[in-house]
Amino acid sequence: MQTEIRLEEPGRLAAVEGAVPEPAQGETLLRIRRIGVCGTDIHAFHGRQPFFEYPRILGHELGAEVVSVNGDSSFSPGDFVAVEPYLNDPASPASRKGKTNCCESLKVLGVHTDGGMRPFITVPTHKLHRAASASMDQLALVEMLCIGQHAVNRSLAATGDRALILGAGPIGLSVLSFLQNRTEHVAVADISTSRLDFCRNAFGVTHTVEAGAEVDLEKKLRDCFGGQLPDLIFDATGNKGSMHSTFNLAANGARIVFVGLFQGDVTFNDPNFHRRELTLMSSRNATSAEFGEVIAAIESGAVNTAPWITHRLAFDEVVGGFETTISDPTLRKAVIELND
């Protein structure tokens, strides 16, 4: 038996007993070593996560060690791996087009099905991504960073693009981590002074804009970009007002990428949308190839993970300490540690 942490209902985590699973054919038994705490986990804890049912074992940002494999595989016991938590149907129309990240019947570990907030879990072997030198801490950051990599890949960001990131939380920062490798003309806007300070100090961002109701954001962006508006906007806020504002902040011919989402309808002025010939796209999850890209970027040093983790919880501290940790205003990224 093993102790599992289960979210019984909004605001209430509990330690429960469960069986250590046996891997079926094509599955691998993993020992979980690190669990990243994601915005999805926080929203679920507060009862604000769409498409979510209780009770649920959280945890989809996983750094793990291979215990055993059922079936032919290149993996061996002791391998360090990141887990791709998007369980897609290979026969679905989207999956056949390579869009495994938005499969029609997609189930995400820790969201639609029980996740990795437990010592052992089985997952399909083809959803594992081996590390050559990445640490367990780094592997727990891979899925989050993949969200940013996918958004940047989807945007077709190129040298010379004037790019704006709205929201400097973990997802906005994951976008920034890869966007800076495409263009040097990047501005970040947020309502938090401390987050903007972090962007300047840890990422070397030159153009940071403190947003808010009284701020003329269009003017500030023109000041950043030599009188021009951004060619590329990533909204990572999941805030209705922020997302709606992008249509008036974009240059003619610009692309807008919604990385965050909210429970509601996006509306915009159609003549303005057409006059500027804007391209609007969403960005969901990431593809298998992008997990490999992110691990390679971490191991080569192209992405610096050192500034990310601000808070740690031992596994046996989660039930009592989770709410306090996620409520800390200094939180950037928390990880849960399982070392036994």
PESUL-V346946 format. One record per residue. N is the residue number from 0. RES is the residue in one letter. SS is DSSP state (@ for helix, = for strand, . for the rest). OMEGA is omega in radians with two decimals (none if undefined). NEAR is the number of other ideal C-beta (glycine too) atoms within 8 Angstrom. Layout:
BEGIN
N|RES|SS|OMEGA|NEAR + N|RES|SS|OMEGA|NEAR
END
This chain:
BEGIN
0|M|.|3.10|6 + 1|Q|=|3.07|10 + 2|T|=|3.13|11 + 3|E|=|3.09|11 + 4|I|=|-3.05|15 + 5|R|=|3.03|12 + 6|L|=|-3.04|14 + 7|E|=|-3.13|8 + 8|E|=|3.12|7 + 9|P|.|3.08|9 + 10|G|.|-3.08|7 + 11|R|=|3.00|7 + 12|L|=|3.12|11 + 13|A|=|3.00|8 + 14|A|=|-3.11|8 + 15|V|=|3.12|8 + 16|E|=|3.09|6 + 17|G|=|-3.14|9 + 18|A|.|2.97|5 + 19|V|.|-3.02|8 + 20|P|.|3.03|8 + 21|E|.|-3.12|6 + 22|P|.|3.02|10 + 23|A|.|3.10|7 + 24|Q|.|3.14|5 + 25|G|.|3.14|8 + 26|E|=|3.10|13 + 27|T|=|3.02|16 + 28|L|=|-3.11|15 + 29|L|=|2.89|17 + 30|R|=|-3.12|11 + 31|I|=|-3.13|16 + 32|R|=|3.12|11 + 33|R|=|3.07|15 + 34|I|=|3.04|14 + 35|G|=|3.07|14 + 36|V|.|-3.01|14 + 37|C|.|3.02|11 + 38|G|@|3.09|8 + 39|T|@|3.11|10 + 40|D|@|-3.12|12 + 41|I|@|3.10|10 + 42|H|@|3.11|9 + 43|A|@|3.13|15 + 44|F|@|-3.13|13 + 45|H|.|3.11|8 + 46|G|.|-3.07|7 + 47|R|.|-3.08|5 + 48|Q|.|3.11|9 + 49|P|.|3.08|5 + 50|F|.|-3.04|5 + 51|F|.|3.11|8 + 52|E|.|3.12|3 + 53|Y|.|-0.05|8 + 54|P|.|-3.12|7 + 55|R|=|2.95|13 + 56|I|.|-3.12|14 + 57|L|.|3.00|11 + 58|G|.|3.06|15 + 59|H|.|3.05|15 + 60|E|=|-2.86|13 + 61|L|=|2.88|20 + 62|G|=|-2.95|17 + 63|A|=|3.10|16 + 64|E|=|3.12|10 + 65|V|=|3.07|16 + 66|V|=|3.13|9 + 67|S|=|-3.12|8 + 68|V|=|3.06|13 + 69|N|.|-3.13|10 + 70|G|.|3.14|8 + 71|D|.|-3.09|2 + 72|S|.|3.05|7 + 73|S|.|-3.14|4 + 74|F|.|3.13|11 + 75|S|.|3.05|7 + 76|P|.|-3.13|7 + 77|G|.|3.09|6 + 78|D|.|3.01|10 + 79|F|=|-3.07|11 + 80|V|=|2.86|15 + 81|A|=|-3.10|16 + 82|V|=|2.98|15 + 83|E|.|-2.93|11 + 84|P|.|-3.06|14 + 85|Y|=|-3.06|12 + 86|L|=|-3.06|10 + 87|N|.|3.05|12 + 88|D|.|-3.09|9 + 89|P|.|-3.10|7 + 90|A|.|-3.09|5 + 91|S|.|3.12|11 + 92|P|@|-3.13|6 + 93|A|@|-3.13|11 + 94|S|@|3.13|13 + 95|R|@|3.08|8 + 96|K|.|-3.10|6 + 97|G|.|-3.12|6 + 98|K|.|-3.12|9 + 99|T|@|-3.10|12 + 100|N|@|-3.13|12 + 101|C|@|3.07|8 + 102|C|.|-3.10|13 + 103|E|.|-3.13|7 + 104|S|.|-3.07|7 + 105|L|.|3.00|13 + 106|K|=|-3.13|8 + 107|V|=|3.07|12 + 108|L|=|3.11|15 + 109|G|.|3.13|16 + 110|V|.|-3.13|14 + 111|H|.|3.12|6 + 112|T|=|-3.02|9 + 113|D|.|-3.04|6 + 114|G|.|-2.90|15 + 115|G|.|3.11|16 + 116|M|.|-3.10|14 + 117|R|=|-3.04|13 + 118|P|.|-3.09|10 + 119|F|=|3.11|12 + 120|I|=|3.00|12 + 121|T|=|3.10|11 + 122|V|=|3.04|11 + 123|P|=|-3.05|8 + 124|T|@|-3.11|12 + 125|H|@|3.08|6 + 126|K|@|3.13|11 + 127|L|=|-3.13|14 + 128|H|=|-3.02|12 + 129|R|=|3.02|9 + 130|A|.|3.00|13 + 131|A|.|-3.10|6 + 132|S|.|-3.12|4 + 133|A|.|3.12|12 + 134|S|.|3.08|6 + 135|M|@|3.06|9 + 136|D|@|-3.12|11 + 137|Q|@|-3.14|12 + 138|L|@|3.09|18 + 139|A|.|3.11|14 + 140|L|.|-2.98|15 + 141|V|@|-3.07|17 + 142|E|@|3.11|17 + 143|M|@|3.13|14 + 144|L|@|3.10|16 + 145|C|@|3.09|14 + 146|I|@|3.10|15 + 147|G|@|3.13|17 + 148|Q|@|-3.14|16 + 149|H|@|3.14|15 + 150|A|@|3.14|13 + 151|V|@|3.09|12 + 152|N|@|-3.11|8 + 153|R|@|-3.09|9 + 154|S|@|-3.04|12 + 155|L|.|3.12|6 + 156|A|.|-3.06|10 + 157|A|.|3.07|7 + 158|T|.|3.14|5 + 159|G|.|3.09|6 + 160|D|.|2.94|11 + 161|R|.|-2.96|14 + 162|A|=|3.11|16 + 163|L|=|2.98|14 + 164|I|=|3.06|16 + 165|L|=|-3.13|15 + 166|G|.|-3.11|15 + 167|A|.|2.96|15 + 168|G|.|-3.08|11 + 169|P|@|-3.12|10 + 170|I|@|3.07|14 + 171|G|@|3.11|17 + 172|L|@|3.09|14 + 173|S|@|3.03|14 + 174|V|@|-3.12|16 + 175|L|@|-3.10|16 + 176|S|@|-3.10|13 + 177|F|@|3.12|14 + 178|L|@|-3.13|15 + 179|Q|.|3.06|10 + 180|N|.|-3.12|5 + 181|R|.|-3.10|11 + 182|T|.|3.11|13 + 183|E|.|-3.07|4 + 184|H|.|-3.04|9 + 185|V|=|3.00|13 + 186|A|=|3.10|16 + 187|V|=|3.10|15 + 188|A|=|3.12|15 + 189|D|=|3.10|16 + 190|I|.|-3.07|5 + 191|S|.|3.09|7 + 192|T|@|-3.11|6 + 193|S|@|3.09|7 + 194|R|@|3.12|10 + 195|L|@|3.05|14 + 196|D|@|3.12|8 + 197|F|@|3.11|12 + 198|C|@|3.13|15 + 199|R|@|-3.00|11 + 200|N|@|-3.06|6 + 201|A|@|-3.07|8 + 202|F|@|3.12|11 + 203|G|.|-3.14|5 + 204|V|.|-3.13|11 + 205|T|.|-3.03|5 + 206|H|=|3.04|9 + 207|T|=|-3.05|12 + 208|V|=|3.05|14 + 209|E|=|-3.07|10 + 210|A|.|3.12|10 + 211|G|.|-3.04|6 + 212|A|.|-3.06|3 + 213|E|.|-3.05|3 + 214|V|.|3.00|9 + 215|D|.|-3.02|5 + 216|L|@|3.13|11 + 217|E|@|3.13|9 + 218|K|@|-3.12|7 + 219|K|@|3.11|11 + 220|L|@|3.08|15 + 221|R|@|3.07|11 + 222|D|@|3.14|6 + 223|C|@|-2.95|8 + 224|F|.|3.03|13 + 225|G|.|3.11|4 + 226|G|.|-3.10|4 + 227|Q|.|2.99|8 + 228|L|.|-3.07|12 + 229|P|=|3.06|15 + 230|D|=|-3.00|11 + 231|L|=|3.13|13 + 232|I|=|3.00|15 + 233|F|=|3.01|15 + 234|D|=|-3.13|16 + 235|A|.|-3.09|14 + 236|T|.|-2.98|11 + 237|G|.|-3.11|9 + 238|N|.|-3.07|10 + 239|K|@|-3.11|8 + 240|G|@|3.12|6 + 241|S|@|-3.12|12 + 242|M|@|3.12|14 + 243|H|@|-3.10|10 + 244|S|@|-3.04|10 + 245|T|@|-3.08|12 + 246|F|@|3.11|13 + 247|N|@|3.13|7 + 248|L|@|-3.03|12 + 249|A|=|3.04|15 + 250|A|=|3.02|10 + 251|N|=|-3.13|7 + 252|G|=|-3.05|7 + 253|A|=|3.03|14 + 254|R|=|3.10|13 + 255|I|=|-3.13|13 + 256|V|=|3.06|14 + 257|F|=|3.10|12 + 258|V|.|3.04|13 + 259|G|.|3.09|12 + 260|L|.|3.07|6 + 261|F|.|-3.12|8 + 262|Q|.|-3.13|3 + 263|G|.|-3.08|5 + 264|D|.|2.99|3 + 265|V|.|3.11|8 + 266|T|.|3.11|4 + 267|F|.|3.12|8 + 268|N|.|-3.03|6 + 269|D|@|3.10|6 + 270|P|@|3.10|6 + 271|N|@|3.13|10 + 272|F|@|3.14|11 + 273|H|@|-3.11|7 + 274|R|@|-3.13|7 + 275|R|.|-3.05|12 + 276|E|.|-3.12|7 + 277|L|.|2.99|11 + 278|T|=|3.14|7 + 279|L|=|3.11|7 + 280|M|=|3.00|10 + 281|S|=|3.09|6 + 282|S|.|-3.08|11 + 283|R|.|3.02|6 + 284|N|.|-3.11|11 + 285|A|.|3.12|12 + 286|T|.|3.13|11 + 287|S|@|-3.11|10 + 288|A|@|-3.10|6 + 289|E|@|3.02|12 + 290|F|@|3.09|15 + 291|G|@|3.12|9 + 292|E|@|-3.09|9 + 293|V|@|3.11|13 + 294|I|@|3.11|15 + 295|A|@|3.14|9 + 296|A|@|3.10|12 + 297|I|@|-3.04|15 + 298|E|@|3.09|10 + 299|S|@|-3.07|6 + 300|G|.|3.12|6 + 301|A|.|3.05|7 + 302|V|.|-3.12|10 + 303|N|.|-3.13|7 + 304|T|.|-3.04|11 + 305|A|.|-3.06|4 + 306|P|.|-2.89|7 + 307|W|.|-2.92|9 + 308|I|.|3.14|11 + 309|T|.|-3.05|8 + 310|H|=|3.11|12 + 311|R|=|3.04|8 + 312|L|=|2.92|13 + 313|A|=|-3.07|8 + 314|F|@|-3.10|11 + 315|D|@|3.07|4 + 316|E|@|-2.97|8 + 317|V|@|-3.06|13 + 318|V|@|-3.10|9 + 319|G|@|-2.99|5 + 320|G|@|-3.03|9 + 321|F|@|-3.06|12 + 322|E|@|3.12|8 + 323|T|@|-3.12|7 + 324|T|@|-3.07|12 + 325|I|@|3.11|12 + 326|S|@|-3.11|7 + 327|D|.|-3.11|8 + 328|P|.|3.11|4 + 329|T|.|-3.10|6 + 330|L|.|2.95|11 + 331|R|.|3.09|11 + 332|K|.|3.08|13 + 333|A|=|3.02|13 + 334|V|=|3.07|14 + 335|I|=|-3.03|14 + 336|E|=|3.00|10 + 337|L|.|-3.03|11 + 338|N|.|-3.07|4 + 339|D|.|none|3
END
